[in-house]
Amino acid sequence: MSTQESQVRSGNGQGSTPMGTEDFKQLQNEVKSLEVTQAGQAAMIAGAEATQAATQAGTWTTMMAGAGGLILGLFLGISIVKVARQY
């Protein structure tokens, strides 16, 4: 038994009632459950951040492609007008 377990079971001399084996196991199970919940929340937050980063990257890519298309279209339109005026 570790020092921490013995302190928890004995109440650490602070007027607490001694903790039984079943109570200690229940406490351990609750702590394990909270650790699993916390890990799940951390994974969910990481996934949300990755999704947000991908969305932002996609938005910038789309905006850059649109801007490139606009510029190309302007030059193409100017060229067509110049050629049409020559004939």
N, C-alpha and C positions, 0 to 999 in steps of 0.2 A: 504494500500500500504506500502510495506517495505521501509526502508531507502535506500537500494540499488536500488530498482525500481525507487524511486523518484530522486536519483542522476543520474541514467541513463537517465531518461526522461528529466531532466533539464540540462543535459550536465555537471553537477558537477561544474559549474562555470568556466570551462576552455576554454571558447570560442567556444564550440561545439554547433552545432545546436540541438535544442530539438528533442527528438526521439518521434515519434507518437506511438499510441497504436498498429497500424498494424506493424510498424517496430519492436516494442518490442516483439510482438507475433511471428513474423518471426524469430527474434533472439533467442527467447526461443525454437522454433521448431528446429532451426539449432543446438543449443546446445544439445537438446534431441537426435537428430539424431547422433551427434558425440559421445554422451555417449553410445548409442546403438551399434554404430560401434566399439567403443573401447572395449565394453564388449564382442562383437563377436570375436574380434581379440584376446582378453585375453583367451577366451574359446578355440579358435583354437590352440593357443600356448600351453595351458595346455594339450590338446588332443595330440598334436605332441610330447610333452615331455613324456606323458604316453606311447604312442606307442613306442617311442625310448627306454624307460626303459624296456618295455615288450620284445622288440626285443633283447635287450642286455641280459636280463635274459634267454630268450630262447636260445640264442647263447651259453651262459656259460653252460646251462644245457646240450645242445647237445654235447659240447666239453667234459664235464665231463663223459657223458655216453659213448662217443667214446673212451675216455682214459680208462675207466673201461673195456670196451669190448676188447680193445687192450691188456691190462694186463691179463685179463681172457684168451684170446686167446693164448697168449704166454705161460702161465702156462699149458693150456690144450695141446698145441702142444708139449711142453717138456715132459709132462706125456705120451702122445701117443708114442713119439719116444722112451722113456725109456721102455715102455711096449712092443713095437715092437721089440726091441733089445733082450729082454729076450727070445723071441720065435724063 
